[in-house]
Structures are given as structure tokens and as C-alpha cells.
Amino acid sequence: MHGYGIITYPNGVTYEGQLKADKKAGFGIYKWADGRKYEGCWAKGKQHGIGSFEDPAKQTIRFGLWENGKRIKWFNESEVNLINRQ
């Protein structure tokens, strides 16, 4: 699949966003069945770039940087403000 799509997995997880060669690529939103959500950049099926992670159970939303599916850094409030000004 190539373009925009919605994928629903048997375990209740969903992905909505851009796809390239059947993999998550570009911008997309990944939601876990328990309500957690990653919204941001993807490459080759993995979180890659700037994104946000929301955890309703903890009532938190954090912004960070991911590379190849691993979070590298959480941004502090001043860094988030700087990024949003760009």
C-alpha cells in the first residue's frame, strides 16, 4: 500500500497516516488499545523524527525525538516552544 491509510490490528491497535511500500512513513498516528497515542513522524515502519506521546492514564503529553523506533530524547518546555515557533 502507498499513500494514506488506516490499519486496525487484531489487538485493537490502530495506525492512521501515510504509508510507503506497506510501511508507516511520513506523518501518522498510532493508538494503543489502552488509549496511549504516538503522533508524529515515521520512516520504514518505525517512529523516526519529532513526535508526541500521550498517556491518558498518567494524564501526560510529552514531546520527543525518535530514531528507528527508539525514543532518543524528551524535549523540555522551552525546546517545545522553540520547535513550535519554526
Stockholm file with secondary structure:
# STOCKHOLM 1.0

chainA/1-86         MHGYGIITYPNGVTYEGQLKADKKAGFGIYKWADGRKYEGCWAKGKQHGIGSFEDPAKQTIRFGLWENGKRIKWFNESEVNLINRQ
#=GR chainA/1-86 SS CCEEEEEECTTSCEEEEEEETTEEEEEEEEECTTSCEEEEEEETTEEEEEEEEEETTTTEEEEEEEETTEEEEECCHHHHHHHHHC
#=GC SS_cons        CCEEEEEECTTSCEEEEEEETTEEEEEEEEECTTSCEEEEEEETTEEEEEEEEEETTTTEEEEEEEETTEEEEECCHHHHHHHHHC
//
